[in-house]
């Protein structure tokens, strides 16, 4: 029961953050960009677990909606896909869909979080989600030559 309540609270907070356009893990204060990292590319990865009654047709629609994030002007690239099944214990393949977006910098990620098109599509996706996890990180590989 505790696990259920914890998941319910985490899911509710996640949905509120998506609707409000707030980045879940953030080093800087809202509206403020880290001065030492503001020019590094940013990777935004979202994992969603679907409700048990989510149909394959709905998953296809969600995939189409998520893939279309790549057409937003602040998004450099978009990757959307299903989990790769694995027998390795360290691999979590329990999620329903993964969405990874690349941005030129943190400012573009912030613009995406408040973009009306992103918010509209998120409102279509979230009713089918039981859990969501977001990872935002700086792409340091882009800075190594």
TIVO-2410 file (N, C-alpha, C; in nm, 3 decimals):
# residues 145
REC num residu      c1      c2      c3 atome chaine
REC   1      X   0.083  -0.120   0.000     N      A
REC   1      X   0.000   0.000   0.000    CA      A
REC   1      X   0.086   0.125   0.000     C      A
REC   2      X   0.197   0.122   0.080     N      A
REC   2      X   0.286   0.238   0.084    CA      A
REC   2      X   0.344   0.265  -0.054     C      A
REC   3      X   0.383   0.156  -0.124     N      A
REC   3      X   0.439   0.171  -0.258    CA      A
REC   3      X   0.338   0.234  -0.353     C      A
REC   4      X   0.212   0.194  -0.343     N      A
REC   4      X   0.107   0.250  -0.427    CA      A
REC   4      X   0.090   0.399  -0.401     C      A
REC   5      X   0.084   0.438  -0.274     N      A
REC   5      X   0.067   0.580  -0.239    CA      A
REC   5      X   0.188   0.660  -0.286     C      A
REC   6      X   0.308   0.605  -0.267     N      A
REC   6      X   0.429   0.674  -0.313    CA      A
REC   6      X   0.424   0.695  -0.464     C      A
REC   7      X   0.389   0.590  -0.539     N      A
REC   7      X   0.381   0.602  -0.684    CA      A
REC   7      X   0.273   0.702  -0.726     C      A
REC   8      X   0.164   0.702  -0.656     N      A
REC   8      X   0.055   0.796  -0.685    CA      A
REC   8      X   0.102   0.940  -0.665     C      A
REC   9      X   0.173   0.966  -0.557     N      A
REC   9      X   0.223   1.100  -0.529    CA      A
REC   9      X   0.326   1.141  -0.634     C      A
REC  10      X   0.419   1.051  -0.665     N      A
REC  10      X   0.522   1.082  -0.767    CA      A
REC  10      X   0.457   1.109  -0.901     C      A
REC  11      X   0.358   1.027  -0.938     N      A
REC  11      X   0.289   1.048  -1.066    CA      A
REC  11      X   0.216   1.182  -1.068     C      A
REC  12      X   0.149   1.215  -0.959     N      A
REC  12      X   0.078   1.344  -0.953    CA      A
REC  12      X   0.175   1.461  -0.966     C      A
REC  13      X   0.288   1.453  -0.897     N      A
REC  13      X   0.388   1.560  -0.907    CA      A
REC  13      X   0.444   1.569  -1.048     C      A
REC  14      X   0.465   1.454  -1.110     N      A
REC  14      X   0.517   1.452  -1.247    CA      A
REC  14      X   0.418   1.519  -1.342     C      A
REC  15      X   0.291   1.483  -1.330     N      A
REC  15      X   0.190   1.541  -1.419    CA      A
REC  15      X   0.181   1.691  -1.398     C      A
REC  16      X   0.184   1.735  -1.274     N      A
REC  16      X   0.182   1.879  -1.248    CA      A
REC  16      X   0.303   1.949  -1.307     C      A
REC  17      X   0.420   1.886  -1.298     N      A
REC  17      X   0.540   1.949  -1.353    CA      A
REC  17      X   0.533   1.957  -1.504     C      A
REC  18      X   0.475   1.853  -1.569     N      A
REC  18      X   0.462   1.855  -1.714    CA      A
REC  18      X   0.366   1.966  -1.758     C      A
REC  19      X   0.254   1.978  -1.689     N      A
REC  19      X   0.155   2.079  -1.725    CA      A
REC  19      X   0.211   2.219  -1.700     C      A
REC  20      X   0.282   2.235  -1.591     N      A
REC  20      X   0.337   2.366  -1.556    CA      A
REC  20      X   0.462   2.399  -1.637     C      A
REC  21      X   0.517   2.300  -1.706     N      A
REC  21      X   0.636   2.324  -1.785    CA      A
REC  21      X   0.761   2.340  -1.701     C      A
REC  22      X   0.769   2.266  -1.591     N      A
REC  22      X   0.882   2.276  -1.500    CA      A
REC  22      X   0.975   2.158  -1.526     C      A
REC  23      X   1.104   2.184  -1.531     N      A
REC  23      X   1.200   2.077  -1.545    CA      A
REC  23      X   1.216   2.009  -1.410     C      A
REC  24      X   1.212   1.875  -1.408     N      A
REC  24      X   1.215   1.799  -1.283    CA      A
REC  24      X   1.348   1.814  -1.211     C      A
REC  25      X   1.458   1.788  -1.278     N      A
REC  25      X   1.589   1.797  -1.213    CA      A
REC  25      X   1.660   1.919  -1.270     C      A
REC  26      X   1.685   2.017  -1.184     N      A
REC  26      X   1.738   2.143  -1.234    CA      A
REC  26      X   1.838   2.199  -1.136     C      A
REC  27      X   1.954   2.237  -1.187     N      A
REC  27      X   2.058   2.291  -1.101    CA      A
REC  27      X   2.032   2.439  -1.071     C      A
REC  28      X   1.980   2.512  -1.167     N      A
REC  28      X   1.959   2.655  -1.152    CA      A
REC  28      X   1.817   2.683  -1.105     C      A
REC  29      X   1.797   2.801  -1.050     N      A
REC  29      X   1.664   2.844  -1.010    CA      A
REC  29      X   1.578   2.864  -1.135     C      A
REC  30      X   1.444   2.859  -1.122     N      A
REC  30      X   1.358   2.879  -1.237    CA      A
REC  30      X   1.389   3.011  -1.308     C      A
REC  31      X   1.399   3.005  -1.439     N      A
REC  31      X   1.427   3.124  -1.518    CA      A
REC  31      X   1.573   3.163  -1.520     C      A
REC  32      X   1.654   3.093  -1.445     N      A
REC  32      X   1.795   3.124  -1.436    CA      A
REC  32      X   1.875   3.013  -1.502     C      A
REC  33      X   1.974   3.048  -1.581     N      A
REC  33      X   2.056   2.949  -1.651    CA      A
REC  33      X   2.195   2.949  -1.590     C      A
REC  34      X   2.245   2.829  -1.564     N      A
REC  34      X   2.378   2.814  -1.507    CA      A
REC  34      X   2.482   2.879  -1.598     C      A
REC  35      X   2.558   2.973  -1.545     N      A
REC  35      X   2.652   3.049  -1.627    CA      A
REC  35      X   2.766   2.964  -1.681     C      A
REC  36      X   2.807   2.860  -1.609     N      A
REC  36      X   2.919   2.779  -1.655    CA      A
REC  36      X   2.877   2.673  -1.756     C      A
REC  37      X   2.750   2.644  -1.766     N      A
REC  37      X   2.704   2.536  -1.853    CA      A
REC  37      X   2.605   2.581  -1.960     C      A
REC  38      X   2.578   2.710  -1.969     N      A
REC  38      X   2.470   2.756  -2.056    CA      A
REC  38      X   2.493   2.733  -2.204     C      A
REC  39      X   2.614   2.699  -2.244     N      A
REC  39      X   2.639   2.674  -2.386    CA      A
REC  39      X   2.653   2.526  -2.419     C      A
REC  40      X   2.639   2.439  -2.320     N      A
REC  40      X   2.647   2.296  -2.345    CA      A
REC  40      X   2.516   2.245  -2.401     C      A
REC  41      X   2.521   2.150  -2.495     N      A
REC  41      X   2.398   2.087  -2.542    CA      A
REC  41      X   2.329   2.014  -2.426     C      A
REC  42      X   2.197   2.002  -2.434     N      A
REC  42      X   2.118   1.939  -2.329    CA      A
REC  42      X   2.039   1.822  -2.389     C      A
REC  43      X   2.036   1.712  -2.314     N      A
REC  43      X   1.958   1.594  -2.351    CA      A
REC  43      X   1.844   1.581  -2.251     C      A
REC  44      X   1.723   1.564  -2.303     N      A
REC  44      X   1.601   1.552  -2.222    CA      A
REC  44      X   1.541   1.415  -2.253     C      A
REC  45      X   1.544   1.325  -2.156     N      A
REC  45      X   1.490   1.190  -2.176    CA      A
REC  45      X   1.372   1.167  -2.083     C      A
REC  46      X   1.263   1.118  -2.141     N      A
REC  46      X   1.140   1.091  -2.067    CA      A
REC  46      X   1.105   0.943  -2.086     C      A
REC  47      X   1.076   0.876  -1.976     N      A
REC  47      X   1.026   0.739  -1.982    CA      A
REC  47      X   0.885   0.738  -1.927     C      A
REC  48      X   0.793   0.675  -2.000     N      A
REC  48      X   0.654   0.664  -1.957    CA      A
REC  48      X   0.616   0.517  -1.942     C      A
REC  49      X   0.539   0.489  -1.838     N      A
REC  49      X   0.475   0.360  -1.820    CA      A
REC  49      X   0.327   0.384  -1.845     C      A
REC  50      X   0.265   0.301  -1.928     N      A
REC  50      X   0.125   0.319  -1.965    CA      A
REC  50      X   0.030   0.248  -1.871     C      A
REC  51      X  -0.091   0.302  -1.865     N      A
REC  51      X  -0.198   0.235  -1.791    CA      A
REC  51      X  -0.226   0.101  -1.860     C      A
REC  52      X  -0.269   0.001  -1.782     N      A
REC  52      X  -0.292  -0.132  -1.840    CA      A
REC  52      X  -0.394  -0.134  -1.954     C      A
REC  53      X  -0.490  -0.042  -1.954     N      A
REC  53      X  -0.593  -0.043  -2.058    CA      A
REC  53      X  -0.555   0.039  -2.182     C      A
REC  54      X  -0.431   0.084  -2.191     N      A
REC  54      X  -0.388   0.161  -2.308    CA      A
REC  54      X  -0.377   0.068  -2.428     C      A
REC  55      X  -0.450   0.102  -2.533     N      A
REC  55      X  -0.456   0.016  -2.651    CA      A
REC  55      X  -0.335   0.039  -2.742     C      A
REC  56      X  -0.305  -0.057  -2.829     N      A
REC  56      X  -0.196  -0.037  -2.927    CA      A
REC  56      X  -0.219   0.086  -3.016     C      A
REC  57      X  -0.345   0.115  -3.045     N      A
REC  57      X  -0.377   0.233  -3.127    CA      A
REC  57      X  -0.341   0.361  -3.052     C      A
REC  58      X  -0.367   0.362  -2.922     N      A
REC  58      X  -0.331   0.479  -2.841    CA      A
REC  58      X  -0.181   0.493  -2.830     C      A
REC  59      X  -0.110   0.382  -2.814     N      A
REC  59      X   0.036   0.386  -2.811    CA      A
REC  59      X   0.090   0.441  -2.943     C      A
REC  60      X   0.030   0.401  -3.054     N      A
REC  60      X   0.072   0.453  -3.185    CA      A
REC  60      X   0.050   0.604  -3.194     C      A
REC  61      X  -0.064   0.650  -3.141     N      A
REC  61      X  -0.093   0.795  -3.140    CA      A
REC  61      X   0.008   0.868  -3.052     C      A
REC  62      X   0.038   0.814  -2.936     N      A
REC  62      X   0.135   0.876  -2.846    CA      A
REC  62      X   0.272   0.881  -2.912     C      A
REC  63      X   0.310   0.775  -2.981     N      A
REC  63      X   0.438   0.772  -3.052    CA      A
REC  63      X   0.442   0.881  -3.159     C      A
REC  64      X   0.332   0.898  -3.231     N      A
REC  64      X   0.324   1.001  -3.334    CA      A
REC  64      X   0.334   1.141  -3.271     C      A
REC  65      X   0.260   1.162  -3.163     N      A
REC  65      X   0.264   1.292  -3.094    CA      A
REC  65      X   0.406   1.323  -3.044     C      A
REC  66      X   0.468   1.226  -2.979     N      A
REC  66      X   0.602   1.246  -2.924    CA      A
REC  66      X   0.704   1.268  -3.035     C      A
REC  67      X   0.691   1.195  -3.144     N      A
REC  67      X   0.783   1.211  -3.257    CA      A
REC  67      X   0.774   1.351  -3.317     C      A
REC  68      X   0.654   1.408  -3.313     N      A
REC  68      X   0.635   1.541  -3.372    CA      A
REC  68      X   0.703   1.652  -3.292     C      A
REC  69      X   0.748   1.623  -3.169     N      A
REC  69      X   0.824   1.723  -3.093    CA      A
REC  69      X   0.949   1.765  -3.171     C      A
REC  70      X   0.999   1.677  -3.255     N      A
REC  70      X   1.117   1.708  -3.334    CA      A
REC  70      X   1.097   1.823  -3.432     C      A
REC  71      X   0.973   1.857  -3.462     N      A
REC  71      X   0.947   1.969  -3.554    CA      A
REC  71      X   0.942   2.104  -3.483     C      A
REC  72      X   0.947   2.104  -3.350     N      A
REC  72      X   0.949   2.231  -3.277    CA      A
REC  72      X   1.084   2.300  -3.301     C      A
REC  73      X   1.084   2.432  -3.315     N      A
REC  73      X   1.206   2.503  -3.354    CA      A
REC  73      X   1.322   2.491  -3.256     C      A
REC  74      X   1.294   2.469  -3.128     N      A
REC  74      X   1.403   2.463  -3.030    CA      A
REC  74      X   1.460   2.323  -3.013     C      A
REC  75      X   1.398   2.224  -3.077     N      A
REC  75      X   1.444   2.085  -3.066    CA      A
REC  75      X   1.539   2.054  -3.181     C      A
REC  76      X   1.661   2.013  -3.147     N      A
REC  76      X   1.761   1.977  -3.249    CA      A
REC  76      X   1.734   1.840  -3.308     C      A
REC  77      X   1.696   1.743  -3.223     N      A
REC  77      X   1.668   1.607  -3.269    CA      A
REC  77      X   1.573   1.540  -3.171     C      A
REC  78      X   1.497   1.443  -3.223     N      A
REC  78      X   1.403   1.368  -3.139    CA      A
REC  78      X   1.417   1.219  -3.167     C      A
REC  79      X   1.415   1.140  -3.061     N      A
REC  79      X   1.420   0.994  -3.071    CA      A
REC  79      X   1.306   0.940  -2.985     C      A
REC  80      X   1.225   0.852  -3.043     N      A
REC  80      X   1.111   0.795  -2.972    CA      A
REC  80      X   1.109   0.646  -2.999     C      A
REC  81      X   1.092   0.565  -2.893     N      A
REC  81      X   1.089   0.422  -2.918    CA      A
REC  81      X   1.042   0.339  -2.801     C      A
REC  82      X   1.031   0.211  -2.831     N      A
REC  82      X   0.990   0.110  -2.732    CA      A
REC  82      X   1.115   0.058  -2.661     C      A
REC  83      X   1.094  -0.004  -2.545     N      A
REC  83      X   1.209  -0.062  -2.475    CA      A
REC  83      X   1.266  -0.181  -2.552     C      A
REC  84      X   1.395  -0.195  -2.546     N      A
REC  84      X   1.463  -0.311  -2.602    CA      A
REC  84      X   1.464  -0.419  -2.495     C      A
REC  85      X   1.394  -0.530  -2.516     N      A
REC  85      X   1.390  -0.633  -2.412    CA      A
REC  85      X   1.530  -0.684  -2.380     C      A
REC  86      X   1.553  -0.708  -2.252     N      A
REC  86      X   1.684  -0.753  -2.209    CA      A
REC  86      X   1.671  -0.852  -2.094     C      A
REC  87      X   1.760  -0.949  -2.090     N      A
REC  87      X   1.765  -1.043  -1.979    CA      A
REC  87      X   1.864  -0.996  -1.873     C      A
REC  88      X   1.937  -0.889  -1.901     N      A
REC  88      X   2.034  -0.835  -1.805    CA      A
REC  88      X   1.959  -0.770  -1.689     C      A
REC  89      X   1.997  -0.804  -1.567     N      A
REC  89      X   1.929  -0.752  -1.449    CA      A
REC  89      X   1.944  -0.600  -1.434     C      A
REC  90      X   2.051  -0.543  -1.486     N      A
REC  90      X   2.074  -0.399  -1.470    CA      A
REC  90      X   1.992  -0.316  -1.568     C      A
REC  91      X   1.928  -0.379  -1.665     N      A
REC  91      X   1.850  -0.307  -1.765    CA      A
REC  91      X   1.704  -0.303  -1.724     C      A
REC  92      X   1.649  -0.182  -1.716     N      A
REC  92      X   1.506  -0.164  -1.687    CA      A
REC  92      X   1.434  -0.150  -1.820     C      A
REC  93      X   1.366  -0.254  -1.861     N      A
REC  93      X   1.289  -0.250  -1.985    CA      A
REC  93      X   1.139  -0.255  -1.958     C      A
REC  94      X   1.101  -0.207  -1.840     N      A
REC  94      X   0.961  -0.215  -1.798    CA      A
REC  94      X   0.875  -0.098  -1.847     C      A
REC  95      X   0.936   0.005  -1.901     N      A
REC  95      X   0.861   0.124  -1.945    CA      A
REC  95      X   0.789   0.096  -2.076     C      A
REC  96      X   0.696   0.183  -2.111     N      A
REC  96      X   0.618   0.168  -2.233    CA      A
REC  96      X   0.676   0.241  -2.353     C      A
REC  97      X   0.734   0.358  -2.329     N      A
REC  97      X   0.791   0.439  -2.437    CA      A
REC  97      X   0.900   0.528  -2.381     C      A
REC  98      X   1.001   0.553  -2.462     N      A
REC  98      X   1.108   0.646  -2.426    CA      A
REC  98      X   1.110   0.758  -2.528     C      A
REC  99      X   1.130   0.879  -2.479     N      A
REC  99      X   1.138   0.998  -2.565    CA      A
REC  99      X   1.267   1.069  -2.527     C      A
REC 100      X   1.353   1.092  -2.624     N      A
REC 100      X   1.476   1.167  -2.599    CA      A
REC 100      X   1.481   1.282  -2.698     C      A
REC 101      X   1.497   1.402  -2.644     N      A
REC 101      X   1.507   1.522  -2.726    CA      A
REC 101      X   1.642   1.588  -2.700     C      A
REC 102      X   1.702   1.640  -2.805     N      A
REC 102      X   1.829   1.711  -2.794    CA      A
REC 102      X   1.806   1.860  -2.817     C      A
REC 103      X   1.871   1.941  -2.733     N      A
REC 103      X   1.861   2.086  -2.741    CA      A
REC 103      X   2.002   2.144  -2.750     C      A
REC 104      X   2.015   2.259  -2.814     N      A
REC 104      X   2.146   2.325  -2.825    CA      A
REC 104      X   2.196   2.375  -2.690     C      A
REC 105      X   2.101   2.407  -2.600     N      A
REC 105      X   2.141   2.462  -2.470    CA      A
REC 105      X   2.022   2.456  -2.374     C      A
REC 106      X   2.048   2.494  -2.250     N      A
REC 106      X   1.945   2.491  -2.146    CA      A
REC 106      X   1.831   2.588  -2.175     C      A
REC 107      X   1.863   2.699  -2.236     N      A
REC 107      X   1.760   2.798  -2.271    CA      A
REC 107      X   1.656   2.737  -2.365     C      A
REC 108      X   1.703   2.657  -2.461     N      A
REC 108      X   1.609   2.592  -2.554    CA      A
REC 108      X   1.521   2.490  -2.482     C      A
REC 109      X   1.578   2.418  -2.384     N      A
REC 109      X   1.498   2.325  -2.305    CA      A
REC 109      X   1.390   2.402  -2.228     C      A
REC 110      X   1.426   2.515  -2.170     N      A
REC 110      X   1.328   2.596  -2.097    CA      A
REC 110      X   1.218   2.645  -2.191     C      A
REC 111      X   1.256   2.684  -2.312     N      A
REC 111      X   1.156   2.728  -2.411    CA      A
REC 111      X   1.062   2.613  -2.447     C      A
REC 112      X   1.116   2.494  -2.461     N      A
REC 112      X   1.036   2.375  -2.490    CA      A
REC 112      X   0.936   2.348  -2.376     C      A
REC 113      X   0.982   2.358  -2.253     N      A
REC 113      X   0.897   2.329  -2.138    CA      A
REC 113      X   0.774   2.419  -2.131     C      A
REC 114      X   0.782   2.539  -2.185     N      A
REC 114      X   0.669   2.631  -2.181    CA      A
REC 114      X   0.601   2.648  -2.317     C      A
REC 115      X   0.647   2.574  -2.417     N      A
REC 115      X   0.591   2.585  -2.551    CA      A
REC 115      X   0.446   2.534  -2.553     C      A
REC 116      X   0.353   2.612  -2.607     N      A
REC 116      X   0.211   2.572  -2.608    CA      A
REC 116      X   0.186   2.439  -2.681     C      A
REC 117      X   0.260   2.414  -2.787     N      A
REC 117      X   0.242   2.288  -2.861    CA      A
REC 117      X   0.287   2.169  -2.776     C      A
REC 118      X   0.398   2.183  -2.705     N      A
REC 118      X   0.445   2.077  -2.615    CA      A
REC 118      X   0.340   2.052  -2.506     C      A
REC 119      X   0.289   2.157  -2.447     N      A
REC 119      X   0.192   2.143  -2.339    CA      A
REC 119      X   0.063   2.078  -2.390     C      A
REC 120      X   0.018   2.118  -2.509     N      A
REC 120      X  -0.104   2.060  -2.567    CA      A
REC 120      X  -0.087   1.910  -2.589     C      A
REC 121      X   0.027   1.870  -2.645     N      A
REC 121      X   0.050   1.727  -2.671    CA      A
REC 121      X   0.069   1.650  -2.541     C      A
REC 122      X   0.136   1.709  -2.443     N      A
REC 122      X   0.155   1.642  -2.314    CA      A
REC 122      X   0.019   1.615  -2.249     C      A
REC 123      X  -0.074   1.707  -2.262     N      A
REC 123      X  -0.208   1.688  -2.205    CA      A
REC 123      X  -0.282   1.573  -2.273     C      A
REC 124      X  -0.248   1.543  -2.399     N      A
REC 124      X  -0.308   1.430  -2.469    CA      A
REC 124      X  -0.243   1.298  -2.427     C      A
REC 125      X  -0.115   1.303  -2.394     N      A
REC 125      X  -0.040   1.182  -2.359    CA      A
REC 125      X  -0.063   1.142  -2.214     C      A
REC 126      X  -0.057   1.236  -2.123     N      A
REC 126      X  -0.055   1.206  -1.980    CA      A
REC 126      X  -0.175   1.127  -1.925     C      A
REC 127      X  -0.295   1.140  -1.980     N      A
REC 127      X  -0.405   1.059  -1.927    CA      A
REC 127      X  -0.383   0.908  -1.941     C      A
REC 128      X  -0.289   0.867  -2.026     N      A
REC 128      X  -0.262   0.725  -2.050    CA      A
REC 128      X  -0.140   0.675  -1.972     C      A
REC 129      X  -0.084   0.761  -1.889     N      A
REC 129      X   0.041   0.732  -1.820    CA      A
REC 129      X   0.017   0.705  -1.672     C      A
REC 130      X   0.081   0.598  -1.621     N      A
REC 130      X   0.075   0.571  -1.477    CA      A
REC 130      X   0.198   0.623  -1.406     C      A
REC 131      X   0.307   0.633  -1.480     N      A
REC 131      X   0.434   0.677  -1.420    CA      A
REC 131      X   0.519   0.742  -1.528     C      A
REC 132      X   0.593   0.842  -1.487     N      A
REC 132      X   0.687   0.906  -1.579    CA      A
REC 132      X   0.813   0.947  -1.506     C      A
REC 133      X   0.925   0.932  -1.573     N      A
REC 133      X   1.054   0.973  -1.518    CA      A
REC 133      X   1.124   1.058  -1.623     C      A
REC 134      X   1.182   1.170  -1.577     N      A
REC 134      X   1.254   1.260  -1.668    CA      A
REC 134      X   1.398   1.271  -1.623     C      A
REC 135      X   1.487   1.261  -1.721     N      A
REC 135      X   1.630   1.284  -1.697    CA      A
REC 135      X   1.675   1.396  -1.791     C      A
REC 136      X   1.726   1.505  -1.733     N      A
REC 136      X   1.785   1.613  -1.811    CA      A
REC 136      X   1.934   1.617  -1.778     C      A
REC 137      X   2.017   1.622  -1.881     N      A
REC 137      X   2.160   1.629  -1.855    CA      A
REC 137      X   2.232   1.703  -1.966     C      A
REC 138      X   2.350   1.755  -1.929     N      A
REC 138      X   2.435   1.823  -2.025    CA      A
REC 138      X   2.510   1.720  -2.107     C      A
REC 139      X   2.518   1.740  -2.237     N      A
REC 139      X   2.588   1.648  -2.326    CA      A
REC 139      X   2.735   1.688  -2.335     C      A
REC 140      X   2.815   1.634  -2.247     N      A
REC 140      X   2.957   1.667  -2.244    CA      A
REC 140      X   3.033   1.603  -2.360     C      A
REC 141      X   2.979   1.497  -2.419     N      A
REC 141      X   3.046   1.434  -2.533    CA      A
REC 141      X   3.056   1.529  -2.650     C      A
REC 142      X   2.963   1.623  -2.660     N      A
REC 142      X   2.966   1.722  -2.768    CA      A
REC 142      X   3.080   1.821  -2.751     C      A
REC 143      X   3.134   1.830  -2.630     N      A
REC 143      X   3.240   1.928  -2.605    CA      A
REC 143      X   3.379   1.868  -2.614     C      A
REC 144      X   3.388   1.736  -2.635     N      A
REC 144      X   3.517   1.668  -2.644    CA      A
REC 144      X   3.552   1.647  -2.790     C      A
REC 145      X   3.667   1.694  -2.832     N      A
REC 145      X   3.711   1.675  -2.971    CA      A
REC 145      X   3.845   1.608  -2.975     C      A
***
